[in-house]
Amino acid sequence: MGRRNRDLPLLEQVTVTDAGAEGMAVAKVDGLVVFVPFVVPGDVVDIQLHKKKKNYAEGRAVKFHRLSDLRVEARCPHFGVCGGCKWQTLRYESQLEAKQRQVRDNLERLGNVDCSGMRPICGSENIYYYRNKLEFTFSTKAWRTQEELAAAADTPLPSHGALGFHIPQLFDKVLSIDHCALQQDPSNDIRLAVRRYAEENKLEYYDIRNHTGFLRNLVVRNTSTGQWMVIVIVASDDPGRLFPLLDMLAARFPQITSLQYIVNTKMNDSYGDQTVVTYRGSDHIEECMQGYQGSRELRFIINPKSFYQTNSAQAQRLYSFVAELTELKADDTLYDLYTGTGTIALFLADKCRRVVGIEYVEEAIADAKQNARLNGFDNTRFYAGDMAQVLTEEFIAANGRPDVVVTDPPRAGMHEKVVAQLLATAPRKIVYVSCNPATQARDLQMLAARYEVRRIQPVDMFPHTQHVENIAELVLKN
């Protein structure tokens, strides 16, 4: 059991030794592993523990005695409070080294995978302003920094609330964001304009505990083609308050090509099951991507609920590695499991005879079919349904036995029934794309009954965070 905070010791002049899981850094004191956020390897710090278990402890740095040579200055004014970019003070080369180790450690330790075929991680060309989507939350419960609370002793803080990001592990506390260095302009200007308008016109922010208020969420999306989508989500159908806000956005930001709104009266902020109304412009934006080795330009329709890789430039590199590792032949049948809106399937469609995509979300499959028509592909088939129930012997008999399978499951990895079906079907190659090397390692261990791992390619999609994508090439034994 953990002790109360006041009973836990202060560890003095501790050297941080490594970058660890979940964006934490790691130190060791008398054999005890201590996890600390917002420090980098080489820092020498005093650590105040706030949790202590038998084999590890957690704490925060309360004093810096020496700064590491690996440390760089954070660009974001909210670093250390927001929690979104925990490695922003660690130089990018060291971030990549840590992510490469993370992949290797998970595959070797959890999956008994031979990592001799691992390539160097592919870093992101842009490490700031690389995201094409951000979601902000309105909340009456604004998170205040220590500096703000101290200043409030003389000048009372405004009580309207916050528009920004949730504080980690506090569902009702939101940090108001003045500048985010993850999405290019005019993303910040759009958010600040909405906040200013709401304050001036006394539009109430949403209270997630009591389910009162008007403004709930703000979603900003953009594409490399220069198109912008803004979605304003409110808690009640009140055109008299909503429409003037939308008119302000349309007049102030002509870059917005798709201006939409959602009335969400549910108790939670998810909007996948809600109706989207187009107020101005198009009901979608369009992204373009060069095909493998520049073969052709691909176009993708992005609707408000569509999934698209959040780092557009890195998505092209990720898919190019997938295409390389599949080594498709002109007469092959390819299965793309967890296809989403069909981006990988369509990236590979002109390299083989047939592509079969399967995805749980019906709206995503509708997008995939639309994208296939948009790009002139007639050799694709897309199906909606639970993967473990759809991928059966009857389905395979009807659609053709796959020569190659690409699988890109969610963080939880693949269902055991899906793994079992892949082992029974035995395509000559499986290319496994994962955003969670731990669950990928688990699945690779199960697939090892009939497959060996050859090439491994980590890809950094999200600089300054602990997240990493990994691609594994599995070849049928014998």
C-alpha positions, 0 to 999 in steps of 0.5 A: 500500500502507498503511504500518505504524501507527508510520510514519504521522503525527499530524495536529494541530489539524485541523477536521472538515468534514462527515459522511461515508459509513459513519458516518465524519466527513471532514476534509481536510489538504493535499488528502488526505481523512481519514475519522475516526469518533466526531467531528462537523463543527466539531470541531478535533482531533489525528488519529492516522492508522492507514491511508494510501492514495494518495487518502485516509487513516483515523485516530482523534481522539486529542485535542480542541482545540475541540468543535463547536456541532453536538455533543450528549452521547451517551446511551449509556454504550458510545458510541465502543466499540460502533460501532452508533450512530456519530452519537449525538454529532451533533444530530439535525437535522444527522444528517438533513441529512447523510442527505439529502445522502447520498441526493442525492449517490449518485443524482446522482453514480452514477445521473445522476438529476435530484433536483429532485423530492426532498422533505425527509427524514422524520425519526423521531419517536423517536430513542431506544428505537425498535427492536423487535428486538435480537440479542445474542451470548454470547462467551468473548472479551470486548472490554475498554476501556482503562479496564477494562484499567487497572483490572484491574492492581489487580482481575482482570477476570471471565473468564466473557466477554461478552453484547452486540454484536460489535466491528466487524470483529472476529468473535469479540470482543463488548462486554458491554452494560450499557444499550442506548438503542435498545429500550425496557424491559424489554429491558435488564433481560431481558438483564442477568437472563440474564447474571446467571443465567448467571454465578451458575449457571456456564453457559458462553458460546460460543467461536466459534473453538473451537466450545465452550460452551453459550449462543450468542445472545439475541434480544429482540423487541417490538411496539407492542401491548405483546407481547414475544418472547424467544429463547434460542439454545444450542449443545447440547440440554441441558434440565437447564441450559436449562429453569431459565434459561427458567423464571427468565425466565418468572417474572421477566418476565410481559410475555414473551408468547412464550418460545422456544429454538433448539438451534444446533449449526452453526459459525455463528450464523445460525438461519434454517434451525434449528427453533424450540421454543415453551417458554411462551406463543404461537409468535408476537407480533402487530403492528398498523399503521394503513392508509393515511390511517387506512383500517383497522387491519392486523394482522401475525403475527411469528414468530421468523424473520419480517422486520418493519421494525425501527422500527415507527412509521417503517414506517407513515410509509414505507409511507404514502409508498409508497401516496401515490406509487403513486397506485393505481386501483381496477382496477390490478394491483400487483406487490410485488417482494421482498415479505418477509412482505407488509407493503407488499402488504397495506398497499396491497391495498385500493387496487387489484384485485389484488396479486402478491407475490414473495419468495425466502424461503419462510417469509416467503411463508408469513407473508405468506399468513397475514397476508392471511388474518388481515386478510381479503384475498382479492385477494392472491397470494404466490409464493416463488422467486428473483426473476430466475427467477420474474419471467418473461413466462410468470409475468406472463401467468398473473398479469396484467400489472402496472400498478404495481410496488413493489420493495424489494430487499436492499442489493445492489439488483436483479438485471440480469434483473429490471431487464430484465424491468421494462423489457420489461413497462413498468408505468406506474409503479415505486416503488423503495424502497431501504436503499442509495442507491448500488445504487438509483442504479445501478438507476435509471440502467438503468431510465432507458431507459424511466423518468424519476424524479419524486418522491424521498422519503428516510426515516430509519428508524435515528437515530444511524446512517448508514443511510437509506431512500429511495423513488423514483417512476419514471414511464413515459416518453411 
